[in-house]
Amino acid sequence: MGATDTRVRLGTGIGWRPEIADGIEALPGIDWVEVVAENICPCHLPDGLRRLRERGTTVVPHGVSLGLGGAELPDPARLSALAERAEALGAPLVTEHIAFVRAGGPPARAGLETAPGPAVPRVSMEAGHLLPVPRTRDALDVLCENVRVAQEALPVPLALENIAALVEWPGEELSEGEFLAGLVERTGVRLLIDVANLHTNHVNRGEDPATALGELPLDALAYVHVAGGFERDGVWHDSHGHPVPQPVLDVLAQLCARTEPPGVLLERDENFPPVSELADELGSIRAVLQDAAPARELSTGAPAAPPPPPVPPTPVSPAAGGTSGHGTAAARERLARAQADLLAALVAGAPAPEGFDSGRLAVQSRALAAKRADVVAKVAPELPLILGEKTFRTAFTAYARTSPMAGGYRRDALEFATHLLDSGSAGGWRERRRLRLWWLERSGPEPLPGSRLRRALHLARAR
């Protein structure tokens, strides 16, 4: 899609979630909604979302699984699914994240196996969450190429979101603003700026939101996210399950003093309050937008600060080869090693890579395991009922510490149950029997590689 103008005037919106679908329909002044792309089926939209579309409400699909910041090229099937949802919703644009979500899989292209240095682990691991990419020229080169591939595959313009981070990569070469400015300069992609994530990175990484905003190419702004979180032991957790705090609204005010956002959206993913409280939060956001307008108009005559210079691609020797005609093969291999090492430390019990704060890695690892347990409990609610909520949480946390997710949350639930049955740690005989019947009902004749013998054994025990 290149540098197509995506500054669609969206207005004030809210993240659409099934739990608050009726409340969203009743909220006044909702100009648009954003929906998690992976949570909807384009051929069978939820009734609440369909009614909003019939009312003329704009719906924007927000992807979470592409992993455009990863070392591999974007998965064509995931791109196709995102494109299908954009067309089904009649969306003016689609959004994703500047993050990686998996690592350790096959190389990005044939021939990388012979690259010098330690071999990249070939056991694919999924984070189950968005993880930060290193702000290096290698990572930027790979991200730019991945974005160009995605832009070619999507029917509407693409905007990318900055993410929150608990951990900091060692040896970063660029600030967040410089990294994003280089991305926009080289791809024409639009930006979805999450001011809550800027606040999170201020608390966790000491990064000044004002500095980041001053370096960003705000003329590329597509819209803004606002969300709540909480602080514990000096670490800010971007929970999306708490009210929006004043410091986040302050960052929004700083952004609005520089530019008028085409759209602002309130995110809430869990611990949903009464609709009246959501309306109050939206009112606070609108107040920030209104208060910033006069100050912004007064400052329009002042000379604007010069934008940061574009970040050039890393020079690559012709002998290094390339991917899709670009010289990123060596950069992809270096990035693949680094991301696989970090993810193995977070989800598979591997040692912390050199240069990382081991304490912060432990916090991130626990947060990933807790989020993973939350989602497994939602996709397989029978497991906490069979085991008991406390036992489920304890057992799953122990399992997740050394068992990385490799095939999505439904398979993760099945493999967790398999682990409990094989290890004999599913509680008493009643729990084991109920868990075995649950496993048999959902596993199918060949649910996982090499599981036919296991299935026959569980059938015999069930009988």
C-alpha positions as CSV (number, residue, x, y, z in Angstrom):
1,M,0.0,0.0,0.0
2,G,3.1,2.2,0.3
3,A,2.6,5.7,1.6
4,T,-1.2,5.9,1.1
5,D,-2.8,8.5,3.4
6,T,-4.5,6.8,6.3
7,R,-5.4,9.8,8.3
8,V,-9.1,8.8,8.5
9,R,-11.0,10.9,11.0
10,L,-12.2,8.3,13.4
11,G,-13.2,10.3,16.5
12,T,-13.6,8.8,19.9
13,G,-13.9,5.0,20.3
14,I,-13.6,2.0,22.5
15,G,-12.2,-1.5,22.1
16,W,-15.1,-3.9,21.3
17,R,-15.2,-7.0,23.6
18,P,-18.0,-9.5,23.8
19,E,-18.3,-9.0,27.6
20,I,-19.3,-5.3,27.1
21,A,-21.0,-5.5,23.7
22,D,-24.4,-4.4,25.0
23,G,-22.9,-1.6,27.0
24,I,-21.0,-0.3,24.0
25,E,-24.2,-0.1,22.0
26,A,-25.7,2.0,24.7
27,L,-22.7,4.4,25.2
28,P,-23.3,7.8,23.7
29,G,-20.8,9.4,21.3
30,I,-19.0,6.2,20.2
31,D,-17.7,7.0,16.7
32,W,-15.8,3.8,16.1
33,V,-14.7,0.5,17.7
34,E,-11.6,-1.7,17.4
35,V,-11.9,-5.5,17.5
36,V,-9.1,-8.1,18.0
37,A,-8.9,-9.5,14.5
38,E,-8.1,-13.1,15.7
39,N,-11.2,-13.2,17.9
40,I,-13.8,-12.9,15.1
41,C,-14.9,-15.0,12.2
42,P,-15.4,-12.9,9.1
43,C,-18.2,-15.1,7.8
44,H,-20.1,-15.0,11.1
45,L,-19.7,-11.6,12.9
46,P,-21.0,-11.4,16.5
47,D,-24.5,-9.8,16.6
48,G,-23.4,-6.8,18.6
49,L,-20.6,-6.0,16.1
50,R,-23.0,-6.5,13.2
51,R,-25.5,-4.1,14.7
52,L,-22.8,-1.5,15.1
53,R,-21.8,-1.8,11.5
54,E,-25.5,-1.4,10.4
55,R,-25.6,1.8,12.4
56,G,-22.6,3.1,10.5
57,T,-20.0,2.7,13.2
58,T,-16.5,2.2,11.8
59,V,-14.8,-1.1,12.9
60,V,-11.0,-1.4,12.7
61,P,-9.4,-4.9,13.0
62,H,-6.4,-5.0,15.4
63,G,-4.1,-7.9,14.9
64,V,-2.0,-9.5,17.7
65,S,-0.3,-12.5,16.1
66,L,1.6,-11.4,13.0
67,G,4.8,-10.8,14.8
68,L,6.2,-8.4,12.3
69,G,9.2,-7.7,14.5
70,G,10.2,-11.3,14.4
71,A,13.1,-12.7,12.4
72,E,10.9,-14.7,10.0
73,L,9.0,-13.3,7.0
74,P,5.3,-12.7,7.8
75,D,3.2,-15.9,7.6
76,P,1.1,-15.7,4.3
77,A,-1.9,-17.4,6.0
78,R,-2.0,-14.9,8.9
79,L,-1.7,-12.0,6.4
80,S,-4.6,-13.5,4.3
81,A,-6.7,-13.9,7.5
82,L,-6.1,-10.3,8.5
83,A,-6.9,-9.1,4.9
84,E,-10.2,-11.1,5.0
85,R,-11.3,-9.5,8.2
86,A,-10.5,-6.0,6.9
87,E,-12.7,-6.7,3.9
88,A,-15.5,-8.3,5.9
89,L,-15.7,-5.3,8.2
90,G,-15.3,-2.7,5.5
91,A,-12.4,-1.3,7.6
92,P,-10.5,1.9,6.4
93,L,-7.2,0.4,7.8
94,V,-5.8,-2.4,9.9
95,T,-3.4,-2.3,12.8
96,E,-0.8,-4.5,14.3
97,H,2.2,-4.3,16.7
98,I,5.9,-3.7,16.5
99,A,6.8,-6.8,18.4
100,F,7.8,-10.5,18.1
101,V,5.6,-13.2,19.4
102,R,7.4,-16.4,18.4
103,A,11.0,-17.6,17.8
104,G,13.2,-20.6,17.4
105,G,11.4,-21.9,14.3
106,P,12.8,-22.8,10.9
107,P,15.1,-20.3,9.2
108,A,13.6,-17.4,7.2
109,R,14.8,-18.9,4.0
110,A,16.8,-21.9,2.7
111,G,20.5,-21.6,3.1
112,L,20.6,-19.8,6.4
113,E,21.5,-23.0,8.2
114,T,25.1,-22.6,6.9
115,A,25.5,-19.1,8.4
116,P,28.5,-18.8,10.7
117,G,28.0,-18.9,14.5
118,P,25.9,-21.0,16.9
119,A,23.0,-22.8,15.4
120,V,19.6,-21.2,15.9
121,P,17.3,-23.4,18.0
122,R,14.7,-25.1,15.6
123,V,12.1,-25.8,18.2
124,S,9.4,-23.2,17.7
125,M,8.3,-21.3,20.8
126,E,5.4,-18.9,21.2
127,A,5.4,-16.1,23.8
128,G,1.6,-15.8,24.0
129,H,2.2,-12.1,24.3
130,L,3.9,-9.2,22.6
131,L,7.6,-8.9,23.2
132,P,9.8,-5.9,22.3
133,V,12.2,-6.0,19.4
134,P,15.7,-4.6,20.0
135,R,16.1,-1.1,18.7
136,T,19.0,-2.0,16.5
137,R,19.7,-1.4,12.8
138,D,19.5,-5.2,12.2
139,A,16.0,-5.3,13.7
140,L,14.9,-2.2,11.9
141,D,16.1,-3.6,8.5
142,V,14.1,-6.8,9.1
143,L,11.1,-5.0,10.4
144,C,11.0,-2.7,7.4
145,E,11.1,-5.6,5.0
146,N,8.4,-7.5,6.9
147,V,6.2,-4.4,6.8
148,R,6.6,-4.0,3.1
149,V,5.6,-7.6,2.6
150,A,2.5,-7.1,4.8
151,Q,1.6,-3.8,3.0
152,E,1.6,-5.6,-0.3
153,A,-0.7,-8.4,1.0
154,L,-3.3,-6.1,2.7
155,P,-6.2,-4.4,0.9
156,V,-6.1,-1.3,3.2
157,P,-3.4,0.7,4.8
158,L,-1.5,-0.6,7.8
159,A,-0.7,1.1,11.1
160,L,1.7,-0.2,13.7
161,E,1.6,0.2,17.5
162,N,4.4,0.8,19.9
163,I,4.3,-1.8,22.7
164,A,5.0,-1.7,26.5
165,A,8.1,-3.6,27.8
166,L,9.2,-5.0,31.1
167,V,12.6,-5.9,29.8
168,E,15.3,-3.8,28.0
169,W,17.6,-5.2,25.3
170,P,21.3,-4.6,25.8
171,G,23.2,-2.8,23.2
172,E,20.3,-0.8,21.6
173,E,21.5,1.7,19.0
174,L,18.4,3.8,18.6
175,S,15.8,5.5,20.8
176,E,12.2,4.5,20.4
177,G,11.4,7.8,18.5
178,E,14.4,7.3,16.2
179,F,13.4,3.6,15.5
180,L,9.8,4.5,14.7
181,A,10.8,7.5,12.6
182,G,13.2,5.3,10.5
183,L,10.4,2.8,10.1
184,V,8.0,5.4,8.8
185,E,10.6,7.0,6.5
186,R,11.5,3.8,4.8
187,T,8.0,2.1,4.5
188,G,5.4,4.9,4.7
189,V,3.5,2.9,7.3
190,R,1.3,4.7,9.8
191,L,1.6,4.8,13.5
192,L,-0.8,3.7,16.3
193,I,0.7,5.4,19.4
194,D,-0.3,3.9,22.7
195,V,0.2,6.6,25.3
196,A,-0.2,4.0,28.1
197,N,2.7,2.1,26.6
198,L,4.8,5.3,26.6
199,H,4.0,5.7,30.3
200,T,4.9,2.0,31.0
201,N,8.3,2.4,29.3
202,H,8.8,5.6,31.4
203,V,8.4,3.7,34.6
204,N,10.1,0.5,33.6
205,R,12.9,1.7,31.4
206,G,13.3,5.4,32.4
207,E,12.3,6.7,28.9
208,D,10.8,10.2,28.8
209,P,7.5,10.2,26.9
210,A,8.1,13.9,25.9
211,T,11.4,12.9,24.3
212,A,9.8,10.0,22.4
213,L,6.9,12.3,21.2
214,G,9.4,14.9,20.1
215,E,11.2,12.4,17.9
216,L,8.1,10.8,16.4
217,P,6.8,11.7,12.9
218,L,3.3,12.7,14.2
219,D,2.1,13.4,10.7
220,A,2.0,9.6,10.3
221,L,-0.3,9.2,13.3
222,A,-3.3,7.0,12.5
223,Y,-4.8,7.0,16.0
224,V,-4.1,6.7,19.7
225,H,-4.7,4.0,22.4
226,V,-5.4,4.9,26.0
227,A,-5.5,2.2,28.7
228,G,-5.0,1.5,32.4
229,G,-2.5,-0.5,34.4
230,F,-1.0,-0.8,37.8
231,E,2.4,-0.5,39.6
232,R,3.8,-3.2,41.7
233,D,7.3,-3.3,43.2
234,G,8.5,-0.5,41.0
235,V,7.3,-2.2,37.8
236,W,4.3,-0.9,35.8
237,H,2.0,-3.6,34.4
238,D,0.0,-2.6,31.3
239,S,-2.9,-4.7,32.4
240,H,-5.8,-3.2,30.3
241,G,-7.9,-4.2,33.3
242,H,-7.7,-1.1,35.5
243,P,-8.9,2.5,35.2
244,V,-6.8,5.0,33.1
245,P,-4.5,6.8,35.6
246,Q,-3.7,10.5,35.5
247,P,-0.1,10.0,34.3
248,V,-1.4,8.3,31.1
249,L,-3.9,11.1,30.5
250,D,-0.9,13.5,31.0
251,V,1.0,11.8,28.2
252,L,-2.1,12.0,26.0
253,A,-2.3,15.7,26.7
254,Q,1.4,16.1,25.7
255,L,0.7,14.3,22.4
256,C,-2.5,16.4,21.8
257,A,-0.5,19.6,22.4
258,R,1.7,18.6,19.4
259,T,-1.0,17.3,17.0
260,E,-4.7,16.6,16.7
261,P,-5.1,12.8,16.8
262,P,-7.4,11.5,14.0
263,G,-8.8,9.1,16.6
264,V,-8.5,8.1,20.2
265,L,-9.6,4.7,21.6
266,L,-10.1,3.4,25.2
267,E,-8.9,-0.2,25.7
268,R,-10.2,-2.5,28.4
269,D,-9.6,-6.3,28.1
270,E,-10.7,-7.6,31.5
271,N,-12.2,-6.7,35.0
272,F,-14.9,-4.8,33.1
273,P,-16.6,-2.1,35.2
274,P,-20.1,-0.9,34.9
275,V,-20.8,1.0,31.6
276,S,-21.2,4.2,33.6
277,E,-17.5,4.0,34.6
278,L,-16.4,3.4,31.0
279,A,-18.5,6.5,30.0
280,D,-16.7,8.5,32.7
281,E,-13.3,7.4,31.3
282,L,-14.3,8.3,27.8
283,G,-15.4,11.7,29.2
284,S,-12.0,12.2,30.7
285,I,-10.4,11.4,27.4
286,R,-12.6,13.9,25.6
287,A,-11.8,16.6,28.1
288,V,-8.1,16.2,27.4
289,L,-8.7,16.5,23.7
290,Q,-10.8,19.7,24.2
291,D,-8.4,21.3,26.6
292,A,-5.5,20.7,24.3
293,A,-7.1,22.4,21.2
294,P,-6.7,26.0,22.2
295,A,-3.0,25.6,23.3
296,R,-2.3,23.7,20.0
297,E,-3.9,26.5,18.0
298,L,-1.8,29.2,19.8
299,S,1.4,27.2,19.1
300,T,0.8,26.7,15.4
301,G,2.7,29.8,14.5
302,A,5.8,28.7,16.3
303,P,8.5,27.0,14.2
304,A,8.3,23.2,14.4
305,A,11.2,21.2,15.6
306,P,13.0,19.5,12.7
307,P,12.2,15.9,12.4
308,P,14.9,13.4,13.2
309,P,17.0,12.2,10.3
310,P,15.9,8.9,8.7
311,V,17.8,5.9,9.8
312,P,19.5,4.3,6.8
313,P,19.5,0.6,6.2
314,T,22.5,-1.3,7.4
315,P,25.0,-1.8,4.6
316,V,25.2,-5.4,3.5
317,S,27.9,-7.1,1.5
318,P,26.7,-8.5,-1.8
319,A,28.1,-11.9,-0.7
320,A,25.7,-11.9,2.3
321,G,22.8,-12.7,0.0
322,G,19.3,-11.5,0.8
323,T,15.7,-12.3,1.4
324,S,13.1,-11.4,-1.2
325,G,15.7,-9.4,-3.1
326,H,16.9,-7.5,0.0
327,G,20.2,-7.9,1.9
328,T,18.7,-8.9,5.2
329,A,19.6,-12.6,5.4
330,A,22.5,-12.1,7.8
331,A,20.5,-9.6,9.9
332,R,17.6,-12.1,10.1
333,E,19.9,-14.8,11.3
334,R,21.4,-12.6,14.0
335,L,18.0,-11.5,15.1
336,A,16.7,-15.1,15.1
337,R,19.4,-16.2,17.5
338,A,18.9,-13.2,19.9
339,Q,15.1,-13.6,20.0
340,A,15.2,-17.4,20.4
341,D,17.7,-17.0,23.3
342,L,15.4,-14.4,25.0
343,L,12.2,-16.4,24.5
344,A,13.8,-19.6,25.8
345,A,14.8,-17.7,29.0
346,L,11.2,-16.4,29.4
347,V,9.2,-19.5,28.6
348,A,11.5,-22.6,28.7
349,G,13.7,-22.1,31.8
350,A,16.9,-21.3,29.9
351,P,19.6,-19.1,31.4
352,A,19.2,-15.3,30.9
353,P,21.1,-14.1,27.8
354,E,24.1,-12.0,28.5
355,G,23.4,-8.3,29.2
356,F,19.8,-8.8,30.3
357,D,18.5,-7.9,33.8
358,S,17.7,-11.3,35.3
359,G,15.3,-9.8,37.8
360,R,13.3,-8.1,35.1
361,L,13.3,-11.3,33.0
362,A,11.9,-13.2,36.0
363,V,9.1,-10.6,36.3
364,Q,8.3,-10.9,32.6
365,S,8.4,-14.7,32.8
366,R,5.9,-14.8,35.6
367,A,3.7,-12.3,33.7
368,L,3.8,-14.4,30.6
369,A,2.9,-17.6,32.6
370,A,0.0,-15.8,34.3
371,K,-1.4,-14.5,31.1
372,R,-1.0,-17.9,29.5
373,A,-2.9,-19.5,32.4
374,D,-5.7,-16.9,32.0
375,V,-6.2,-17.6,28.4
376,V,-6.1,-21.4,28.8
377,A,-8.7,-21.1,31.5
378,K,-10.9,-19.1,29.0
379,V,-10.5,-21.5,26.1
380,A,-10.8,-24.6,28.3
381,P,-12.9,-23.5,31.3
382,E,-13.4,-27.2,32.3
383,L,-9.8,-27.5,33.5
384,P,-10.1,-25.1,36.5
385,L,-13.5,-26.8,37.3
386,I,-11.9,-30.3,37.2
387,L,-8.7,-29.4,39.1
388,G,-10.0,-26.6,41.3
389,E,-8.9,-23.0,40.6
390,K,-6.0,-22.9,42.9
391,T,-4.6,-26.3,41.9
392,F,-5.0,-25.4,38.2
393,R,-3.0,-22.2,38.6
394,T,-0.3,-23.8,40.6
395,A,0.0,-26.8,38.3
396,F,-0.1,-24.7,35.1
397,T,2.5,-22.3,36.4
398,A,4.9,-25.2,37.1
399,Y,4.2,-26.7,33.7
400,A,4.6,-23.4,31.8
401,R,8.0,-22.8,33.5
402,T,9.7,-25.4,31.2
403,S,7.1,-26.1,28.6
404,P,6.9,-23.4,25.9
405,M,3.7,-23.0,23.9
406,A,4.1,-24.1,20.3
407,G,0.7,-24.3,18.7
408,G,-1.8,-21.8,20.1
409,Y,-3.8,-21.9,23.3
410,R,-6.2,-24.7,22.5
411,R,-3.4,-27.1,21.9
412,D,-1.6,-25.7,24.9
413,A,-4.6,-26.7,27.1
414,L,-4.6,-30.2,25.6
415,E,-0.8,-30.6,26.1
416,F,-1.2,-29.4,29.7
417,A,-3.8,-32.0,30.4
418,T,-1.5,-34.6,28.7
419,H,1.3,-33.6,31.0
420,L,-0.8,-34.0,34.1
421,L,-2.1,-37.4,33.0
422,D,1.4,-38.7,32.0
423,S,3.1,-37.4,35.2
424,G,0.3,-38.7,37.5
425,S,-0.1,-35.2,39.0
426,A,-3.8,-34.6,38.2
427,G,-4.9,-35.0,41.8
428,G,-7.1,-37.9,43.1
429,W,-8.7,-40.6,41.1
430,R,-11.9,-38.6,40.5
431,E,-9.9,-35.7,39.1
432,R,-7.8,-38.1,36.9
433,R,-10.9,-39.8,35.6
434,R,-12.7,-36.5,34.7
435,L,-9.5,-35.1,33.1
436,R,-8.9,-38.3,31.1
437,L,-12.5,-38.2,29.8
438,W,-12.1,-34.5,28.9
439,W,-8.8,-35.2,27.1
440,L,-10.4,-38.1,25.1
441,E,-13.4,-36.0,24.1
442,R,-11.2,-33.3,22.7
443,S,-8.1,-35.0,21.5
444,G,-9.6,-36.7,18.4
445,P,-8.1,-39.9,16.8
446,E,-4.6,-38.2,16.3
447,P,-4.5,-34.9,18.3
448,L,-0.8,-34.5,18.7
449,P,2.2,-36.0,17.0
450,G,2.9,-39.5,18.3
451,S,-0.2,-39.6,20.5
452,R,-2.1,-42.6,19.1
453,L,-0.6,-45.0,21.6
454,R,-1.3,-42.5,24.4
455,R,-4.9,-42.3,23.3
456,A,-5.3,-46.1,23.3
457,L,-3.8,-46.2,26.8
458,H,-6.2,-43.5,28.1
459,L,-9.2,-45.3,26.4
460,A,-8.3,-48.5,28.2
461,R,-8.0,-46.7,31.5
462,A,-11.2,-44.9,31.0
463,R,-13.0,-48.2,30.4
